[in-house]
Amino acid sequence: MKAFAFCAAVLALTLAVSADAAAATKALKFGKLWDGHRVIANAVVIVDNDKVQSVAADGRIPPGPETVDLSRYTGIPGLIDSHTHMTFYWDPASGTNPLRQPPRHVAVRVFLAQANAKKVIEAGVTTVRDLTGFDGADLALRDLIAMGAVAGPRMFVSGPGIREAAYRRPGVTDARAEAVKLTKSIIESGADWVKIYGSTGGADDVTGTQTVSYEEMKAIIDTAHAAGRKVAVQFDGNDMPRTFRKRPCDGSLARADFNDGLPG
């Protein structure tokens, strides 16, 4: 298992971290390669401009590409993690709780987050959906990785998640319109996804009371879809699935009791 995990990291690093990956054609030779369906012996993977062009057993290497000999290893496709918090840095030796970190300048958070990005890519995860980042830290880390300035996975980020307190503020008379305004500002900031915190709950809190109404959620989702963005809703409890029946989102992050089927 250690060798298998390491080879995944080798493939991930070769494709995603190499500084000249976008400028060169590479031929990667593996002793074995699992392509998601089968194991290919003596696989040759041709990568051009950071994109896999072909995978073949005993494939012919065309003249010109740099050859990377990984024939001692078994390769796998890059893995995908659909829920991360890459900019939430935590030092276990500090004796603190990961959810209660001291205030840090956004530049410090981005700098420290490089350690998380490196660990993720070295584990073979080449793409993440990062759901909740503050002060633009997640956008900055995403862009630095895309520039090749930081080693890490391809990131799709949501910026700050939308909570009811962010649009039901004192003086707000139309919460639905305010939720739409907030959604647009998150999209305009450069977010790839929109995240909604649909209920109470999280960590040790399992109360699961729905906090975002159907009309508010529909407005947020419709606004995001109109801008070409997808929406993920995080919820606890059994209230939210009833809302999803009326207005589906693109992904949910749930802790609910479905033992008796979807609540009706």
DRENDO-1510 file (C-alpha; in Angstrom, 1 decimal, always signed):
<recs>
REC; n; res; u; v; w
REC; 1; MET; +0.0; +0.0; +0.0 .
REC; 2; LYS; +2.8; +2.4; +0.7 .
REC; 3; ALA; +4.3; +1.9; -2.7 .
REC; 4; PHE; +0.9; +2.3; -4.3 .
REC; 5; ALA; +0.2; +5.5; -2.4 .
REC; 6; PHE; +3.6; +6.9; -3.3 .
REC; 7; CYS; +3.1; +6.1; -7.0 .
REC; 8; ALA; -0.1; +8.1; -7.0 .
REC; 9; ALA; +1.8; +11.0; -5.6 .
REC; 10; VAL; +4.4; +10.6; -8.3 .
REC; 11; LEU; +1.8; +10.8; -11.0 .
REC; 12; ALA; +0.0; +13.7; -9.4 .
REC; 13; LEU; +3.2; +15.7; -8.9 .
REC; 14; THR; +4.4; +15.0; -12.4 .
REC; 15; LEU; +1.2; +16.3; -14.0 .
REC; 16; ALA; +0.3; +19.1; -11.6 .
REC; 17; VAL; +3.4; +20.5; -10.0 .
REC; 18; SER; +6.1; +20.4; -12.7 .
REC; 19; ALA; +7.0; +24.0; -13.4 .
REC; 20; ASP; +7.3; +23.4; -17.2 .
REC; 21; ALA; +4.3; +21.0; -17.5 .
REC; 22; ALA; +2.3; +23.5; -19.5 .
REC; 23; ALA; +5.2; +24.2; -21.9 .
REC; 24; ALA; +6.4; +20.6; -22.7 .
REC; 25; THR; +5.2; +17.3; -23.9 .
REC; 26; LYS; +6.0; +14.4; -21.6 .
REC; 27; ALA; +5.9; +10.6; -21.9 .
REC; 28; LEU; +5.3; +8.9; -18.6 .
REC; 29; LYS; +6.2; +5.2; -18.4 .
REC; 30; PHE; +4.6; +3.1; -15.6 .
REC; 31; GLY; +5.1; -0.5; -14.8 .
REC; 32; LYS; +1.3; -0.7; -14.2 .
REC; 33; LEU; -1.4; +1.9; -14.5 .
REC; 34; TRP; -5.0; +1.7; -13.2 .
REC; 35; ASP; -7.2; +3.9; -15.4 .
REC; 36; GLY; -10.3; +3.7; -13.4 .
REC; 37; HIS; -11.5; +0.6; -15.1 .
REC; 38; ARG; -8.6; -1.8; -15.5 .
REC; 39; VAL; -4.9; -2.3; -14.9 .
REC; 40; ILE; -2.7; -1.6; -17.9 .
REC; 41; ALA; +0.7; -3.2; -17.9 .
REC; 42; ASN; +3.7; -1.2; -19.2 .
REC; 43; ALA; +1.6; +1.8; -19.7 .
REC; 44; VAL; +2.8; +4.9; -21.5 .
REC; 45; VAL; +1.0; +8.2; -20.8 .
REC; 46; ILE; +1.5; +11.1; -23.2 .
REC; 47; VAL; +0.9; +14.5; -21.6 .
REC; 48; ASP; +0.9; +17.7; -23.7 .
REC; 49; ASN; +0.3; +21.2; -22.3 .
REC; 50; ASP; -0.7; +19.7; -19.0 .
REC; 51; LYS; -3.4; +17.5; -20.6 .
REC; 52; VAL; -3.3; +13.7; -20.9 .
REC; 53; GLN; -3.5; +12.9; -24.6 .
REC; 54; SER; -3.2; +9.2; -24.6 .
REC; 55; VAL; -2.8; +6.1; -22.5 .
REC; 56; ALA; -1.7; +2.8; -24.0 .
REC; 57; ALA; -0.1; -0.5; -23.1 .
REC; 58; ASP; +3.4; -0.7; -24.5 .
REC; 59; GLY; +2.6; +2.6; -26.2 .
REC; 60; ARG; +5.0; +4.1; -28.7 .
REC; 61; ILE; +6.9; +7.2; -27.5 .
REC; 62; PRO; +7.0; +9.8; -30.3 .
REC; 63; PRO; +10.3; +11.6; -30.9 .
REC; 64; GLY; +10.8; +14.8; -28.9 .
REC; 65; PRO; +8.9; +14.5; -25.6 .
REC; 66; GLU; +10.8; +14.3; -22.3 .
REC; 67; THR; +10.5; +10.7; -21.0 .
REC; 68; VAL; +9.9; +10.2; -17.3 .
REC; 69; ASP; +10.6; +6.6; -16.3 .
REC; 70; LEU; +8.3; +5.5; -13.5 .
REC; 71; SER; +8.3; +1.9; -14.5 .
REC; 72; ARG; +9.0; +0.9; -10.9 .
REC; 73; TYR; +5.6; +2.2; -9.9 .
REC; 74; THR; +1.9; +1.7; -10.4 .
REC; 75; GLY; +0.1; +4.9; -11.4 .
REC; 76; ILE; -3.5; +5.9; -10.8 .
REC; 77; PRO; -5.5; +8.9; -12.1 .
REC; 78; GLY; -5.4; +12.0; -9.9 .
REC; 79; LEU; -8.0; +11.8; -7.1 .
REC; 80; ILE; -10.7; +14.4; -6.3 .
REC; 81; ASP; -11.7; +15.6; -2.9 .
REC; 82; SER; -15.1; +17.3; -3.1 .
REC; 83; HIS; -15.0; +19.1; +0.3 .
REC; 84; THR; -11.9; +20.7; +1.7 .
REC; 85; HIS; -10.9; +23.8; +3.7 .
REC; 86; MET; -7.4; +24.3; +2.3 .
REC; 87; THR; -6.8; +27.7; +3.9 .
REC; 88; PHE; -7.8; +26.5; +7.4 .
REC; 89; TYR; -4.3; +26.1; +8.8 .
REC; 90; TRP; -3.8; +24.2; +12.1 .
REC; 91; ASP; -0.6; +23.2; +13.9 .
REC; 92; PRO; -1.5; +20.1; +16.0 .
REC; 93; ALA; +1.5; +20.9; +18.2 .
REC; 94; SER; -0.1; +24.2; +19.2 .
REC; 95; GLY; -2.7; +22.5; +21.4 .
REC; 96; THR; -5.5; +24.5; +19.9 .
REC; 97; ASN; -8.8; +23.4; +18.3 .
REC; 98; PRO; -8.7; +23.4; +14.5 .
REC; 99; LEU; -12.0; +25.3; +14.4 .
REC; 100; ARG; -10.8; +28.0; +16.8 .
REC; 101; GLN; -7.6; +29.5; +15.5 .
REC; 102; PRO; -6.2; +32.9; +16.4 .
REC; 103; PRO; -6.9; +35.8; +14.0 .
REC; 104; ARG; -4.3; +36.0; +11.2 .
REC; 105; HIS; -3.8; +38.4; +8.3 .
REC; 106; VAL; -5.1; +36.9; +5.1 .
REC; 107; ALA; -1.5; +37.0; +3.6 .
REC; 108; VAL; -0.3; +34.9; +6.6 .
REC; 109; ARG; -3.2; +32.4; +6.1 .
REC; 110; VAL; -2.4; +32.0; +2.4 .
REC; 111; PHE; +1.3; +31.5; +3.2 .
REC; 112; LEU; +0.6; +28.9; +5.9 .
REC; 113; ALA; -1.9; +27.1; +3.6 .
REC; 114; GLN; +0.9; +26.1; +1.3 .
REC; 115; ALA; +1.6; +23.3; +3.7 .
REC; 116; ASN; -2.0; +21.9; +3.2 .
REC; 117; ALA; -1.7; +22.2; -0.5 .
REC; 118; LYS; +1.5; +20.3; -0.6 .
REC; 119; LYS; +0.2; +17.5; +1.6 .
REC; 120; VAL; -2.9; +17.1; -0.6 .
REC; 121; ILE; -1.0; +16.9; -3.9 .
REC; 122; GLU; +1.5; +14.5; -2.4 .
REC; 123; ALA; -1.4; +12.3; -1.4 .
REC; 124; GLY; -2.4; +11.9; -5.0 .
REC; 125; VAL; -5.3; +14.4; -4.9 .
REC; 126; THR; -5.1; +16.6; -8.0 .
REC; 127; THR; -8.5; +18.4; -7.8 .
REC; 128; VAL; -10.4; +19.8; -4.8 .
REC; 129; ARG; -13.7; +21.6; -4.3 .
REC; 130; ASP; -12.9; +24.0; -1.4 .
REC; 131; LEU; -16.0; +25.1; +0.4 .
REC; 132; THR; -15.5; +28.2; +2.5 .
REC; 133; GLY; -12.6; +30.6; +2.6 .
REC; 134; PHE; -12.4; +34.0; +4.1 .
REC; 135; ASP; -11.1; +37.4; +2.9 .
REC; 136; GLY; -10.2; +35.9; -0.5 .
REC; 137; ALA; -7.6; +33.5; +0.9 .
REC; 138; ASP; -9.0; +30.5; -1.1 .
REC; 139; LEU; -9.1; +32.5; -4.3 .
REC; 140; ALA; -5.5; +33.6; -3.8 .
REC; 141; LEU; -4.3; +30.1; -3.1 .
REC; 142; ARG; -6.2; +28.8; -6.2 .
REC; 143; ASP; -4.6; +31.4; -8.4 .
REC; 144; LEU; -1.1; +30.9; -7.0 .
REC; 145; ILE; -1.4; +27.1; -7.7 .
REC; 146; ALA; -2.7; +27.8; -11.2 .
REC; 147; MET; +0.3; +30.1; -11.8 .
REC; 148; GLY; +2.7; +27.4; -10.7 .
REC; 149; ALA; +3.9; +29.6; -7.8 .
REC; 150; VAL; +2.6; +27.1; -5.2 .
REC; 151; ALA; +2.6; +23.3; -5.4 .
REC; 152; GLY; -1.0; +22.0; -5.0 .
REC; 153; PRO; -4.1; +20.6; -6.6 .
REC; 154; ARG; -6.4; +22.3; -9.0 .
REC; 155; MET; -8.9; +24.2; -6.8 .
REC; 156; PHE; -12.6; +25.1; -7.3 .
REC; 157; VAL; -13.5; +27.5; -4.5 .
REC; 158; SER; -16.6; +29.0; -3.1 .
REC; 159; GLY; -15.4; +32.0; -1.1 .
REC; 160; PRO; -17.4; +32.6; +2.2 .
REC; 161; GLY; -20.4; +30.4; +2.5 .
REC; 162; ILE; -23.8; +32.1; +2.7 .
REC; 163; ARG; -25.4; +32.1; +6.1 .
REC; 164; GLU; -28.7; +33.7; +7.1 .
REC; 165; ALA; -26.9; +36.2; +9.4 .
REC; 166; ALA; -25.1; +37.6; +6.3 .
REC; 167; TYR; -28.3; +38.8; +4.6 .
REC; 168; ARG; -30.9; +39.0; +7.5 .
REC; 169; ARG; -29.2; +41.9; +9.2 .
REC; 170; PRO; -30.8; +44.7; +11.2 .
REC; 171; GLY; -32.3; +47.2; +8.8 .
REC; 172; VAL; -32.8; +44.7; +5.9 .
REC; 173; THR; -36.4; +44.6; +4.8 .
REC; 174; ASP; -36.1; +42.1; +1.9 .
REC; 175; ALA; -34.0; +39.1; +2.9 .
REC; 176; ARG; -34.5; +37.4; -0.4 .
REC; 177; ALA; -33.2; +40.4; -2.4 .
REC; 178; GLU; -30.3; +40.8; +0.0 .
REC; 179; ALA; -29.4; +37.1; -0.5 .
REC; 180; VAL; -29.4; +37.6; -4.2 .
REC; 181; LYS; -27.1; +40.6; -3.8 .
REC; 182; LEU; -24.7; +38.6; -1.6 .
REC; 183; THR; -24.7; +35.8; -4.1 .
REC; 184; LYS; -23.8; +38.1; -6.9 .
REC; 185; SER; -20.9; +39.7; -4.9 .
REC; 186; ILE; -19.4; +36.3; -4.2 .
REC; 187; ILE; -19.6; +35.4; -7.8 .
REC; 188; GLU; -18.1; +38.7; -8.9 .
REC; 189; SER; -15.2; +38.1; -6.5 .
REC; 190; GLY; -14.2; +35.2; -8.6 .
REC; 191; ALA; -15.7; +32.2; -6.8 .
REC; 192; ASP; -16.2; +29.0; -8.9 .
REC; 193; TRP; -19.0; +27.6; -6.6 .
REC; 194; VAL; -21.6; +29.1; -4.2 .
REC; 195; LYS; -22.0; +27.5; -0.8 .
REC; 196; ILE; -25.1; +27.8; +1.4 .
REC; 197; TYR; -25.2; +26.9; +5.0 .
REC; 198; GLY; -28.8; +25.7; +5.1 .
REC; 199; SER; -29.2; +24.9; +8.7 .
REC; 200; THR; -27.8; +25.1; +12.2 .
REC; 201; GLY; -25.3; +22.4; +13.1 .
REC; 202; GLY; -21.7; +21.6; +12.4 .
REC; 203; ALA; -18.9; +19.9; +14.3 .
REC; 204; ASP; -20.5; +18.8; +17.7 .
REC; 205; ASP; -23.7; +20.8; +17.0 .
REC; 206; VAL; -26.3; +18.4; +15.6 .
REC; 207; THR; -29.4; +20.6; +16.0 .
REC; 208; GLY; -30.2; +20.6; +12.3 .
REC; 209; THR; -32.8; +23.4; +12.2 .
REC; 210; GLN; -33.3; +24.8; +8.7 .
REC; 211; THR; -32.3; +28.5; +8.6 .
REC; 212; VAL; -32.5; +29.4; +4.8 .
REC; 213; SER; -36.1; +29.4; +3.5 .
REC; 214; TYR; -37.2; +27.8; +0.3 .
REC; 215; GLU; -37.7; +31.1; -1.4 .
REC; 216; GLU; -34.3; +32.4; -0.3 .
REC; 217; MET; -32.6; +29.2; -1.4 .
REC; 218; LYS; -34.3; +29.2; -4.7 .
REC; 219; ALA; -33.2; +32.8; -5.3 .
REC; 220; ILE; -29.6; +32.0; -4.5 .
REC; 221; ILE; -29.5; +28.9; -6.7 .
REC; 222; ASP; -31.2; +30.6; -9.6 .
REC; 223; THR; -28.8; +33.6; -9.4 .
REC; 224; ALA; -25.8; +31.3; -9.3 .
REC; 225; HIS; -27.1; +29.2; -12.2 .
REC; 226; ALA; -27.8; +32.3; -14.3 .
REC; 227; ALA; -24.1; +33.2; -13.8 .
REC; 228; GLY; -22.9; +29.7; -14.7 .
REC; 229; ARG; -22.0; +28.7; -11.1 .
REC; 230; LYS; -23.1; +25.6; -9.2 .
REC; 231; VAL; -24.3; +25.5; -5.7 .
REC; 232; ALA; -23.5; +23.3; -2.7 .
REC; 233; VAL; -25.7; +23.3; +0.4 .
REC; 234; GLN; -24.5; +22.1; +3.7 .
REC; 235; PHE; -27.1; +21.0; +6.2 .
REC; 236; ASP; -27.8; +18.9; +9.3 .
REC; 237; GLY; -31.0; +17.1; +10.1 .
REC; 238; ASN; -34.0; +16.0; +8.0 .
REC; 239; ASP; -35.7; +19.3; +7.1 .
REC; 240; MET; -33.5; +20.3; +4.1 .
REC; 241; PRO; -34.2; +17.3; +1.8 .
REC; 242; ARG; -37.9; +18.4; +1.5 .
REC; 243; THR; -36.6; +21.7; +0.1 .
REC; 244; PHE; -34.3; +19.9; -2.3 .
REC; 245; ARG; -37.3; +18.1; -3.7 .
REC; 246; LYS; -38.7; +21.5; -4.8 .
REC; 247; ARG; -35.5; +23.1; -5.9 .
REC; 248; PRO; -32.5; +20.8; -6.3 .
REC; 249; CYS; -29.0; +22.1; -5.8 .
REC; 250; ASP; -25.8; +20.8; -7.5 .
REC; 251; GLY; -24.4; +19.1; -4.4 .
REC; 252; SER; -25.1; +18.7; -0.7 .
REC; 253; LEU; -23.0; +18.1; +2.4 .
REC; 254; ALA; -25.3; +16.4; +4.8 .
REC; 255; ARG; -25.6; +14.8; +8.2 .
REC; 256; ALA; -29.2; +13.4; +8.2 .
REC; 257; ASP; -31.1; +10.4; +9.3 .
REC; 258; PHE; -32.2; +8.6; +6.2 .
REC; 259; ASN; -32.8; +5.2; +7.8 .
REC; 260; ASP; -36.5; +5.4; +7.1 .
REC; 261; GLY; -36.0; +6.8; +3.6 .
REC; 262; LEU; -36.1; +10.5; +2.4 .
REC; 263; PRO; -38.3; +12.5; +4.7 .
REC; 264; GLY; -41.6; +13.4; +3.1 .
</recs>
